[in-house]
């Protein structure tokens, strides 16, 4: 399962969007999950005055679904793009603490002190990616696309050089 916090899409900037997306991806993988979610929905409808936060509810549902999985891989990208970072850190802590060991997590983020702090509490390996390696990958990708994409390869050489230069400057270890 995969989620990307996207600064261009308001629905993909908050924790609730992350939890809903992961829950729906997980539900789509198994028919019995749909029955389970319908039962949870009925239970929730029977208790309309229950005052739990939506984020906490989604976290609990996700944890219940993850508990039914033998193994699961979850990638959450661009943590630093989440606009509710404190809430994100709290929910990640809850997920890491409560999910089964068979759930494997990969979190990707630009360096941020707040995000690093939550991972220090749990046995999470940290891998630092060198900006120069990323920049070179981006440079190679742009050049390849300029040479193979049917629309882009018709651009004049001077424009291709300009595109490469701008992309090189703007990527900076992205």
N, C-alpha and C positions, 0 to 999 in steps of 0.2 A: 504494500500500500504506500501511497505517496501523497504528500501535500507540500505545496509551495506557497509561502507567504508572498503575496505580490503587491507591491506598492501602487501598481496601476489599477488594481481591482479592489474596491472597498469590501467586497464580500470575502476576500481572501487576506484580510489584514487583522482579523480578530480570532481569538481562541475558539469561540463558538463555531466559527466557520471551519477551523481545523478539525474539531471533534466531530462535527456533523459529517464532514467529508470522509473521515476515516471510518466512521460508523456505517455510512452508506456503502463505501467500498467493501467493507467486511460483510455487510448484509448481502451484497450482490454475489458473493462467492458461494453461498450455501443456502439451500431452500429452508432448512430447519431454522436458520437465523430469522427469516421472515416471520415464521410462526412465533418465535421467541419475542420479536419486536412487537408483534400484534398483542401478545399477552402483556407486555410491559405497557403498551399504550392503553389497554383496557384497565390495567391496574392504576395507571396515572389518572384516567378519566374518573375512576371511582373515588379518588381522593383530590377533588378540585381545589381544596383549600390548603393543600400542602405547599409550603413556601420555600422550596429549595431554588437556588439560582439555576438558570438555564445551563450555564457552563458546568456546574456541579452535576446536574442531571445527565448531560451528555457524557461527562467523564465516567460516571457510574455505569451508564449503558455500554460505553466502549469497553470498560474493564470487564463487564459481564460477558460481552461477546468475545473478548480476547481470552477469557477463561475457558471458553468452549473450543479453542483452537489448539491443535497439537503443536504447531509451529507457525510463526508469523514474522514477517519482516516489514518494518515501518520506517520510511524515510521522511523526515520533516526538514524541508529546505528553507533557507533564508529566515531563520528565527529572528534576526535583527530587524526584519521588516514588519514584525508584528507591532501594532499600535497599542496593544494592551500587554506590555512586556511583563509587568508584575504578575498579572493573572496567568500569563503563559508559563512563567517560571514555577508558579504554584501548582499548576496542572501537570506540568512535566514531572515535577517532584512526586506528585500523587501517582502518576502513571508508572514511573520508574519503581516506586516503592511497592505498588500493589499488583502490577502485572506479573504473570508467570515468567520464570527464567527462559522459557522457550520463545518468548517474544524478543526479537532482536531489533534494536533501535539504531538509526543513524540520524544524527542531528547535524545540520550544516548551518554555519553562520559566519558572518564577519566577526572579528574579535570584539567582544563586549564584556566588560567586567561583570555586569549583572548576570549574564548568561553563563559565564565561566563559574560563577559562585555556586549555582545549583548543581553543576556537574561534579564539583569537588566533593559534595556530600555523598555521592553515589559512585560506585566503581565503574566510571565511564572513562574509556580511553580517549585521549585527546590527540588528534593528528593535525599538525599545522601544515598547511599547503603553502609552498613557496610562491610568491607573487610572480616571480620571473618565469616559472614553469607554466603557470596559468596564462600569462601574457603571451608566451611563445605558442601555446596551443590555440589561443584566440587568433593570433597572427596567421598561423597556418590554415586555420579554418576559413578566415576571411579570404585569404589568397586562393584557396581551393574553390570556394564558392564563386569568386570573381572569374575564375577560369572555367567553371563547369556549368553554372546556372545559365540557362538559355537566355534569360532577360539580362543578366549582369554581364555576361561575356561580350555582349555587343557594345558595352560602354567604351568610350575612348580611353587609351592608356593613361592619359593625364588624370581622368576622373577616377580610375582604379587606384592610382597612386594616392590621390587625395582621400579616398575612402579608407584605404589602408592606414594612412597617417592618422586620420581622425579616430578610427577604431582603436588604433594602438594607444593614442593619448587617453581616450575615454575609458578603456578597459582597466588599466592600472590594477591588475591583480584581482579583478572581479570574480 
